[in-house]
């Protein structure tokens, strides 16, 4: 065999390898895009919303999901005329896909470590009142510190499976136990009872919890039985009533500021109004302990810099 023939053999092998290699790369990229589309459809609850988020056509989304279902030989979504919903047996696949995409994003972030800047998207779920009172007013400062981080914030007071929903960070109220999650308590302040200066001037300041029976009290979503502690730290439950019943924390705060009556809630709900003098705490010696407010994030992998940056920010602004 001549040298020319040997070179021809190698050229032929090289061409076949190149064809195979690029075919495998193309298949891997298609699979990755299909997974990304699947996750977005599951999170958005529809093909149209997912296509808008991804910047591709609805037909491209539909075809990608159909191909993925054919390849997996499994139905990923149940479809009706009004909505689509992820199937029960596709839920664990979704959770794994979320982890894969997060790991890839983490790897890219680590590769860019030399720039010294945290970057990427952080998906967050916050309680309504905590988010509006404590977090939103401080976000301009966060974006000054971390201009390359994009926050995607949802608001919910309901129990949320943050792993299944693909959240990076959740702030929740109350005691939470989940072995999949790391938890950091943000605040555990006492409950506060407050009223506006105008109301207290008009109706007087209650000195002991029993005085509340002669006052207008704004009843919130936790009911008309307000708990205080006596000198021996024994709970003392006082029935209250008033001109309005409100099931929204934000509206409760605004009603107290407006002077409708006394209100009881968490310290962080009223903290800005207390600092500004719009409401005044009363019955402080009898205050009951408040429920802890905690940050939750995944315990199953290292915490990306972008997530750590937001967690540190939450800790700072909650002091």
VENQUI-V440569 format. One record per residue. SS is DSSP state (h for helix, s for strand, l for the rest). OMEGA is omega as a letter, one per 40 degrees, with the letter a starting at -180 (999 if undefined). D_LAST is the distance of its C-alpha to the last C-alpha in Angstrom with 1 decimal. Layout:
ss=(SS & SS)
omega=(OMEGA & OMEGA)
d_last=(D_LAST & D_LAST)
This chain:
ss=(l & l & h & h & h & h & h & h & h & h & h & h & h & h & h & h & h & h & h & h & h & h & h & h & h & h & h & h & h & h & h & h & h & h & h & h & h & h & h & h & h & h & h & h & l & l & h & h & h & h & h & h & h & h & l & l & l & h & h & h & h & h & h & h & h & h & h & h & h & h & h & h & l & l & l & l & s & s & s & l & l & l & l & s & s & s & l & h & h & h & h & h & h & h & h & h & h & h & h & h & h & h & h & h & h & h & h & h & h & h & h & l & h & h & h & l & l & l & l & s & s & s & s & s & s & s & l & h & h & h & h & h & h & h & h & h & h & h & h & h & h & h & h & h & h & l & l & l & s & s & s & s & s & s & s & l & l & l & l & l & l & h & h & h & h & l & l & l & s & s & s & s & s & l & l & l & l & l & l & l & s & s & s & s & s & s & s & l & l & s & s & s & s & s & s & l & h & h & h & h & h & h & h & l & l & l & l & l & h & h & h & h & h & h & l & l & s & l & s & s & l & l & s & l & s & s & s & s & s & l & l & l & l & l & s & s & s & s & s & l & l & l & l & l & s & l & l & l & h & h & h & h & h & h & h & h & h & l & l & l & l & s & s & s & s & s & h & h & h & h & h & h & h & h & h & h & l & l & l & s & s & s & l & h & h & h & l & l & s & l & l & l & s & s & s & s & s & s & l & l & l & l & l & l & h & h & h & h & h & h & h & h & h & h & h & h & h & l & l)
omega=(a & i & i & i & i & i & i & i & i & i & i & i & a & i & i & i & a & i & i & a & a & i & i & i & i & i & i & i & i & i & i & a & i & i & i & i & i & a & a & i & i & a & a & i & i & a & a & i & i & a & i & i & a & a & i & a & i & a & i & i & a & a & a & i & i & i & a & i & i & a & a & a & a & i & a & a & i & a & i & i & a & a & i & a & i & a & a & a & i & a & a & i & i & a & i & i & i & i & i & a & i & i & i & i & i & a & i & i & i & i & a & a & a & i & i & a & i & a & i & a & i & i & a & i & a & i & a & a & i & i & a & a & a & a & a & i & a & a & i & i & i & a & i & a & a & a & a & i & i & i & i & a & i & i & i & i & a & i & a & i & a & i & a & a & i & i & i & a & i & i & a & i & i & a & a & i & i & a & i & a & i & a & i & a & i & a & i & a & a & i & i & i & a & i & i & i & i & i & a & i & a & a & a & a & i & a & i & a & a & i & a & i & i & a & i & i & i & a & i & a & i & i & a & i & a & a & i & i & i & a & i & a & i & a & i & a & a & i & a & i & a & a & a & i & a & a & i & i & i & i & i & i & a & i & i & i & a & i & a & i & i & i & i & i & a & i & a & i & a & a & a & a & i & i & a & a & i & i & a & i & i & i & a & i & a & a & i & i & i & i & i & i & a & i & i & i & a & i & a & i & a & a & i & a & a & i & i & i & a & i & i & i & i & i & a & a & a & a & 999)
d_last=(80.5 & 80.2 & 77.1 & 76.8 & 76.8 & 74.0 & 71.9 & 72.6 & 71.4 & 68.1 & 67.6 & 68.1 & 65.7 & 63.1 & 63.5 & 63.1 & 60.0 & 58.5 & 59.2 & 57.8 & 54.7 & 53.8 & 54.6 & 52.1 & 49.4 & 50.1 & 49.9 & 46.6 & 45.1 & 46.5 & 45.0 & 41.6 & 41.8 & 42.9 & 39.9 & 37.6 & 39.4 & 39.4 & 35.6 & 35.1 & 37.7 & 36.0 & 32.6 & 34.1 & 36.6 & 39.6 & 41.7 & 41.5 & 37.7 & 37.6 & 40.3 & 38.3 & 35.2 & 37.5 & 39.7 & 42.9 & 45.5 & 45.5 & 48.7 & 47.3 & 44.5 & 47.0 & 49.4 & 46.7 & 45.7 & 49.4 & 50.1 & 47.3 & 48.4 & 52.0 & 51.0 & 48.9 & 51.5 & 48.9 & 47.6 & 44.0 & 43.6 & 45.4 & 46.4 & 47.4 & 48.2 & 44.8 & 42.4 & 42.1 & 40.2 & 39.7 & 42.1 & 41.0 & 42.6 & 41.0 & 37.5 & 37.3 & 38.9 & 36.2 & 33.4 & 35.4 & 35.8 & 32.1 & 31.6 & 34.5 & 33.2 & 29.7 & 31.4 & 33.6 & 30.7 & 29.0 & 32.3 & 32.7 & 29.2 & 30.0 & 33.3 & 31.6 & 29.4 & 31.5 & 30.1 & 26.6 & 25.1 & 23.3 & 25.2 & 26.2 & 25.1 & 22.1 & 22.6 & 19.7 & 19.7 & 17.0 & 17.4 & 18.8 & 16.5 & 13.2 & 14.7 & 16.2 & 13.5 & 10.3 & 12.1 & 15.4 & 14.7 & 12.9 & 15.7 & 18.0 & 15.9 & 15.7 & 19.4 & 20.0 & 18.5 & 20.3 & 23.3 & 25.2 & 22.8 & 23.7 & 21.4 & 23.3 & 21.2 & 22.6 & 21.3 & 22.3 & 21.5 & 24.3 & 24.5 & 24.8 & 26.5 & 24.4 & 27.0 & 29.9 & 28.4 & 27.5 & 23.7 & 21.8 & 18.4 & 17.7 & 14.8 & 16.3 & 16.0 & 17.8 & 19.4 & 20.8 & 23.4 & 24.9 & 26.5 & 26.3 & 22.5 & 19.8 & 16.7 & 13.1 & 11.1 & 7.7 & 7.4 & 10.4 & 10.3 & 13.7 & 15.9 & 16.5 & 19.9 & 20.2 & 23.0 & 23.9 & 25.4 & 28.7 & 28.9 & 28.3 & 30.9 & 33.3 & 32.9 & 31.5 & 28.4 & 28.6 & 28.6 & 28.8 & 28.1 & 31.9 & 31.9 & 30.4 & 33.8 & 34.9 & 32.1 & 31.4 & 28.6 & 27.2 & 27.6 & 25.2 & 25.7 & 24.9 & 28.0 & 29.5 & 28.9 & 25.8 & 24.7 & 24.0 & 24.4 & 27.1 & 27.4 & 28.4 & 25.4 & 27.9 & 27.0 & 28.7 & 29.1 & 30.1 & 32.0 & 31.0 & 32.7 & 32.6 & 33.9 & 31.8 & 30.4 & 27.7 & 26.6 & 23.9 & 20.3 & 20.4 & 23.8 & 22.7 & 20.0 & 22.7 & 25.3 & 23.4 & 22.8 & 26.5 & 27.5 & 29.1 & 27.9 & 25.2 & 22.7 & 20.6 & 17.7 & 14.1 & 11.4 & 9.8 & 13.4 & 14.0 & 10.8 & 12.4 & 15.7 & 14.7 & 13.4 & 16.7 & 18.9 & 20.2 & 19.7 & 19.7 & 18.5 & 21.6 & 22.7 & 19.5 & 21.5 & 22.6 & 19.3 & 19.5 & 16.9 & 15.1 & 15.6 & 13.1 & 11.7 & 12.6 & 13.5 & 17.3 & 19.5 & 23.0 & 24.0 & 27.5 & 27.2 & 25.3 & 22.2 & 23.3 & 21.7 & 21.0 & 19.1 & 17.2 & 16.2 & 14.8 & 13.0 & 11.4 & 10.5 & 8.9 & 6.7 & 5.9 & 5.6 & 3.8 & 0.0)
